[in-house]
Amino acid sequence: MMNLIDHPDRYDLANELHARPSPAISAPGTAVYLAIKRPQNAANRDREADRQHLIALLDRFGAPHPSPGSNHYFGEIGRYHLKWEQHNEFVSYTVFSDGISSRAFDPAAFDVFPDDWLADAPGARITSAHIRVQQMPSVEKDMDKLVREWFVSESIASTWVIDRSAMIAGDFRIDPAGHMRFVAFVSEGTGKRRIGRIVQRLCEIETYKTMSMLGFPVARDIHRQLRNVDGELTHLVGTMKRGDEPAEATLSELLSISAELEELMASTSFRMGATRAYEAILNQRIGALREERFRGRQTLSEFMMRRYDPAMRTTKSAATQLETMAARAARAGELLRTRVDVERAEQNQALLESMDARAKVQLRLQETVEGLSVVAISYYAVSLAGYLFYPLAGALNMSKGTLTAMLTLPVVLLVWLSVRRIRKSLGH
């Protein structure tokens, strides 16, 4: 084995599995989460700008810099722990600290992010969350009371997770400070790593919920545009059936609609595909929590089923309707092109028949002209032959008229044979 050469990426690939360890959080503790995304073309953004923004934050605390080209970072900044990650479309910051404030969800927890540093962010906030971690009260009723005090009652989702090692709750509403709020009541003896995984799942659930919802306004816009296109396409199909307009004019309008649909698919395909991917990750993260109902309240999965799934069905419906509409336009185009081809074939057939008739007329004219040519040539040839043989008329005791009559038939025959030979040599 000593002589076996390792693949150049072997260690990097193995280390990637351990590059993002779950944070270790003790109870009581606080986590603040921030996700930043560029409004447009985020997947193709300058990722070095994200790293420079991270370095600017680290320099505020005198913390070491990430390695060049890295897309994740975990380290201490003052009395806090920072976890930074670059994703396909966004970058996230999670800051953990020990202890909780006496005031529940005190906005001062976000002071770890300086205002001028936030103003220089290479993007906009897509979501932020304030997560409070504390020991579970000895009386379950007290825990429910706190949840009702902190969250909007009609939106609360609260559930036991991971074999009742914690009860988590939130209402997925933006508070006056601009953040989402979640609480995790952890059972005694729950390890720091497990608490860290629960908090990380909450951050991921909120982020991927928000990122997948970006497809919802796109879906509504698709539905709006397709309502107009559907009317135009239905009208054109009816026109095809009735034959009210020339097929080529209808085909031109139909190709315009097809181009519009293809452009719409091209401009929305990335967002629709990303929405499906984020939705799948969200459902996987919720499933990993292994929920159990808490005091008859709705679980996270039930909240998503009632509030979130309808938006996802709308996005899926828009994508499906767009594909169906494009297929309808393509089928109509194929039918219309077939009709145009048939009409052109009929026109070509009529043109060929007309050309054939003209060719027959031309052939008759040619034959007539050739016949007249034989007569004309024969006339001149008989005259020349007469001048040639007139001296013999006296010796043969024959009149010129008789001699001319005798020469006419052979000369005409000779001229006719010559003309026929010429026609054959020309391929007629």
GIZI-V909250 format. One record per backbone hydrogen bond with DSSP energy under -1.0 kcal/mol. CO is the residue of the C=O (numbers start at 1). NH is the residue of the N-H. Records with the same first field share a line. If there is no record, write none. Layout:
CO->NH + NH
This chain:
1->4
7->10
9->13
10->14
11->15
12->16
15->18
28->99
29->133
30->97
31->131
32->95
33->129
34->93
35->126 + 127
36->91
37->124
42->45
45->47
47->51
48->52
49->53
50->54
51->55
52->56
53->57
54->58
55->59
58->63
67->70
71->86
73->84
75->82
77->80
80->77
81->96
82->75
83->94
84->73
85->92
90->87
91->36
92->85
93->34
94->83
95->32
96->81
97->30
103->106
106->109
107->110
108->111
110->113
114->118
115->119
118->121
121->123
124->37
127->35
128->180
129->33
130->182
131->31
132->184
133->29
134->186
139->143
140->144
141->145
142->146
143->147
144->148
145->149
146->150
147->151
152->155
157->170
159->168
160->292
161->165 + 166
162->165
165->187
166->161
167->185
168->159
169->183
170->157
175->178
179->175
180->130
182->132
183->169
184->134
185->167
186->136
187->190
191->195
192->25 + 196
193->197
194->198
195->199
196->200
197->201
198->202
199->203
200->204
201->205
202->206
203->207
204->208
205->209
206->210
207->211
208->212
209->213
212->215
213->216
215->219
216->220
217->221
218->222
219->223
220->224
221->225
222->226
223->227
224->228
225->229
226->230
227->231
228->232
229->233
230->234
231->235
232->236
233->237
234->238
235->239
236->240
237->241
238->242
239->243 + 244
246->250
247->251
248->252
249->253
250->254
251->255
252->256
253->257
254->258
255->259
256->260
257->261
258->262
259->263
260->264
261->265
262->266
263->267
264->268
265->269
268->272
269->273
270->274
271->275
272->276
273->277
274->278
275->279
276->280
277->281
278->282
279->283
280->284
281->285
282->286
283->287
284->288
286->289
287->290
289->162
292->160
294->297
298->158
299->303
300->304
301->305
302->306
303->307
304->308 + 309
308->312
309->313
310->314
311->315
312->316
313->317
314->318
315->319
316->320
317->321
318->322
319->323
320->324
321->325
322->326
323->327
324->328
325->329
326->330
327->331
328->332
329->333
330->334
331->335
332->336
333->337
334->338
335->339
336->340
337->341
338->342
339->343
340->344
341->345
342->346
343->347
344->348
345->349
346->350
347->351
348->352
349->353
350->354
351->355
352->356
353->357
354->358
355->359
356->360
357->361
358->362
359->363
360->364
361->365
362->366
363->367
364->368
365->369
366->370
367->371
368->372
369->373
370->374
371->375
372->376
373->377
374->378
375->379
376->380
377->381
378->382
379->383
380->384
381->385
382->386
383->387
384->388
385->389
386->390
389->392
390->393
392->396
393->398
394->397
399->403
400->404
401->405
402->406
403->407
404->408
407->411
408->412
409->413
410->414
411->415
412->416
413->417
414->418
415->419
416->420
417->421
418->422
419->423
420->424
421->425
422->426
423->428
424->427
